[in-house]
Amino acid sequence: MVRATRATRATRAGGTGSAADFLPERHTLPALRRAAAGCRGCHLWKVGTQTVFGEGTRTATVMFVGEQPGDQEDRAGHPFVGPSGRLLDGALERAGLDRGDAYVTNAVKHFKWVPDGTGKRRIHKTPNASEVRACHPWLDEEIAVVKPRVIVALGATAAKAVFGPQTRVTTQRGKPLRTPLAEAGFATVHPSAVLRTPGELRAEAEQAFVDDLKKVARYLARHTE
């Protein structure tokens, strides 16, 4: 009853609490997904089209955490189905990892955007620290249910959300990180950063991303139970 009351207050205020106010009694992925669809933990529920919850097998060995859904993910309601998702799929295949054995999600479950000058396109806007904190209970529960052996943070926002504000992708990418959340953590760039790389440097950036994922694959191979 207390949880429902707090959630009602947050809803009336336009989203001033956190996702913790909307967590269900049963902490299973289906229950969490249903509850997240009605989350009003921050104002971003008014900005995005819908909640984009994580997807994948509950017994996933690896969990990939991005920043937030993009334009196509927001419209489709599924994570990593746009250009970044296609690049991720290709990189996983090249690295010897199977997305079918993974769980993919984001630190923030709603698409934060601003209109471009013409009003025809929605431009990604990085979520701020308070928005990441408000959404964090969903990610905490996903990790607790899936119990991945390895968590891979894609991009700076995800890396700081998962591994702490001291994490620096530029200096720590591809290196095993100690974390109480899993056997090991890894940080690398977000696929969208690869897509934004100028044409002549794109292949090099993509190969570096694949190389980071190969390190994840090698870690798993060396530490097979």
N, C-alpha and C positions, 0 to 999 in steps of 0.2 A: 504493500500500500504506500509506503514511503517513497519507493522508486517511482510509482505512477504519479504521485503528487509532484515530485520534483520534475518529472518529464513534462507534466502539464504546464508547470510554471515556465519551463524553458521554451515550450512551444508558444505560449502566449507572448513571451518576450521576444520571439523571433529567432530563438536559438542562442541562448546566453549561458547555457550550462556546459555539458560535455557529453560525449557518447555514453559515458558511464550511467547517465540517467535513463538510457534506453536499452540497456543490456537485458536479455531475456533470462528467465529463471533457468531454462535448460541451455547449457552451453555446448551445443552441437553446431556444426557448420550450417545445416539447413535452418535451425532456429535463429542463429546469429544473422544469417542472410535476410530472413524475413523481418527481423527486428530492425536491422540497419536500413531497410527500405523506408522506414518511418522516422529515421533519426533527424532530430532538430537540434543537435548538440552545438552547432555553430551556425552562423548565417549563410554558409555556403549551400545549404539545402535550397535556398532561394535562387542561387546563381546557376547551379547545375541542373540538368534535365532530370536526373535521377541518381540514386545511390548506385555506385559501381563497386560491388563487393568482390572479394577474391574468389578465384576458381581453381579447381584442381583436386587431385585425390587427397583424401584425409590422411593417407599414409605416405605422403610425399617425402622423399629424401631431402629435396632441396626446396626452399622457399625463396622466390624472387620478389623483392619489394621495390616498387617504383615510387615516384613522387605522388602523382595523382592521375586520374584518367584524362585522356586527351579528348579532342573534339569527337572523333569517331567512336571512342569508347563510351563517351557520355551519351551519344545518340543510341548506340547498340545495347548499352547496359552490361558490357563484358569488358574485362581488363585486357589490355595488350592485343587488340584486334586491328588497330590501325597501322600506319607505316612503321612505327616503333616496334609493334608486335611482330610484324613480318620480318623486320631485321633481326629481332631477338630470336625468332624461330630458326632463321637461317644460321645465325651464329651458334645456337645451341647444337644444331645438327653438325656443324663443322667441328665443334668442340667435343662431340661424342656424348652429349647430354640429350635426354629425351624430355620434351615439354610434357608429354603424357605422364611422366613420373614426377612432375613438379607441381608446385602450388604457386600461383602468381597473384599478387595483390598490390595495393598501393598504401602509402602512409596516410593519404587523405582520400576519402571515398567519393568526393564530389569534384567536378570540373570547375576550377576557378578561371574566369576569363574576362576579357574586356573586348568591346567591339573595335574593329579597325576603323580607319578614317571614313570608309564608305558605308560602314554598318552592315556589310554583307558577310564578313568573316569574324569568327570568334578567336581572339588571340590569347594564348595561354598566359597566365599570370602566376608566378610562384606563390604558393601558400605561405603565410607568415607563421611565426613560431606558435602563436596562440591557436591558430587553426589546426596546426599539426598536433598540438597537445590535446585539443578538444576531440580529435578523431582517434587518438592513440588507443583508447580502450578496445576498439574493434581489432586493431592489429595485435594487441596483447592477447586477446582471446583467440585469434586465428593461430598465433604461434603456440598457445597453450593446448589447443585441440589437435593441431597437425603434428606438433613435436618434430619439426624437421631436424635432420642431422646437421645441415648447413643452411645458413641464411645468407643470401647474396643481396646486398643493397645496390640499387641502380641509381647512381647520381647522388649529389651532395645532400639534398633534402632528405632522401631516404636513409642515407648513411648516418646522418646526425640523429634522425628519429629513432633508428634501431640501435646504433652503437654509441650514441652520445655526442654532445656538441663538439667534442675535441677531435672527432674523426675528420680526416682530410683525405679525400679521394685522390687528390693529385700526388700525394706522397705514399699512400697506403694501398692503392689499387692493386689487386691481384695477390695481396699478402694475407695469409691466415690471421684473423683477428680473434682474440679471446673474448668470449661473451658468455654470460650465464644463460643465454636464451637457447643455445645449441652447442654442438660439439665445436663448431668453428663458424666464424663469420668471414665474409669477403665483401669488399667494396669495389665497385668499378663505375664507369660512366653510365649514364642513361643512354639507351639506344637513340633517343632523339638528339643527343649531343653529337653522335656519329653522323646522323642525317644532316645536321647543320654544318658539318665540316666542309670547307670549300672543296670544289670538285677535284683539284689536283692532289689534295691530301686525304680525300675520303677513303680510298682503299687502305691507306696506312692506318687510319683511325679505326676502321672496321677490323683490320687484322689484329690491332692491339686489343680490341674488345674481345675478339675470339680467343686470343692468347690468355686473357684474364679468365675466361670461362674454362679453358683447358686446364688451368691451375686448379679450379674447383673440381673438375673431373679427375685429375690426378690425386687430389686429396682424398676423394671418395674411394678411389681404387686402392690407395695405400692403406686406408683405414676401414676396409670392409670387415664387418663383424663375422 
